């Protein structure tokens, strides 16, 4: 019988927390909406701020960054994965959504669990999908220390792909050396899923993934500092999980040191034989 602990949210058998400090290595810009517009600012393209006027990296942005980065990592390993965008999600792609919804509606939980386990990718299980909450939560990242700056840039028309008529726009951004807190919580994550998330973090830390907008202009490079990993509960989730040795309930490290200490989890991800999704 398959162990569905990873995707079953009714009982929490393992809680993992990764928290630390994110430092900007290049300018950072998370765009604000029209409602977020600051009339006192010289910028006409302002960043997202909280009610106190501080820059913020929303948890939803982190989730999107992690999911898209993970998608690229999984595809490079020839592991089937959906984008989760629009209609490109596993239950729709495998035409199992109606049967899955029926199981939920009629309270046939075993059927729903089996379908979700068999026919969804690692990204769907970790980050969630339509009608299903993910196994991880990202908190909003608030600033510890920061400075804001502006820069005039050539505006590009999104519809025409060319220089807009009003060619210059003043862009607001968070300056280099600013620091934000970071916190991600996971529930019932197998060791290989923890290794997957740490691999994504290292991808961001090493500069292979950028955060926010204006990536083509060199914005969005960040690194992780003073990172702490806390692991409470069972140390192996599911029959397909890979055992991790030599790591206790708490791991701490500064940047590169943290990823060296977490290497056994990343190796668990690299060595895992992921049995889903079915074709």
Residue, then its C-alpha position, 0 to 999 in steps of 0.5 A: x500500500x502506498x504511503x500518502x503522508x507527503x500529500x495528505x494534509x490531515x496529519x502533520x508528521x514532519x515540520x521543516x523550516x528554512x529561514x535566514x537573510x536575503x541580501x541584494x547583489x544587484x538592484x531589485x525591483x518587485x513591481x507595485x500596482x496602481x494602488x501602490x503608487x506613491x505620489x511623493x516619489x519621483x519614480x513613475x515605475x515604483x516598487x511594491x511596498x507595505x503600509x509603512x512604505x517599506x519594500x517587500x518581497x511577497x510570499x507569492x513571489x517567492x513561490x512563483x520563483x521557486x516553482x519556475x526555477x524547480x521546473x527548469x531543474x526537473x526538466x534538465x533531469x528529464x523528470x516530467x513536470x507541468x508549469x502550473x500556468x493556465x491549463x498546463x497542470x498535471x490533472x488537466x494534462x492527464x485528463x484526471x481532473x474530473x475523476x479527482x474532483x468527484x472523489x473530493x465531492x463525494x468524500x472518497x478520499x482514498x480515490x482522490x489521494x491515489x489520483x493526486x499521487x499517481x498523476x501529479x508531478x513533484x511541483x504540484x505536490x510541493x507547491x500545490x495546484x488547482x483545488x490542492x494546497x501545497x506542502x510549503x508556505x512562503x512568508x512575505x520578506x520584510x526589510x532588515x535594512x535597505x536603501x531605495x534609488x531610481x534610474x531612468x531607463x528606456x521604456x519598451x512597449x509591451x504590445x509592439x516590442x519596440x521603444x515606446x513613444x515616451x522613451x524614458x521612464x524613471x524606475x524605482x528599485x531596492x539598492x545593492x546591499x539591502x537585506x530582507x528576512x526569508x522564511x519557508x515552512x514545509x509539512x510532511x516533506x520527504x528528504x528528496x523534496x527538502x533536497x529539491x527546495x535546497x537545490x532551488x535555493x542554491x540555484x538562486x544563491x549562485x546567480x542562476x535565477x533572478x528575483x523580480x523584474x528587469x532581469x535583462x538589465x541585470x536586476x534581481x541577483x540575491x544571495x542567502x546569508x545566515x540560513x537556519x534549517x529546523x527539522x522536527x518529526x519523522x526523518x523519512x516520509x514515504x516508501x520511496x524516500x531516500x535516507x539522509x544521515x549525519x544531519x540533526x534537527x538543526x543546521x545553521x550556516x552563512x551562505x555557501x557554508x549552509x549549502x555545504x552542510x545541506x549537501x546530503x539532502x541535495x544528494x537525496x534529491x539527485x538519487x531519488x527514483x521519483x515514481x510519479x507522474x504516471x503516463 
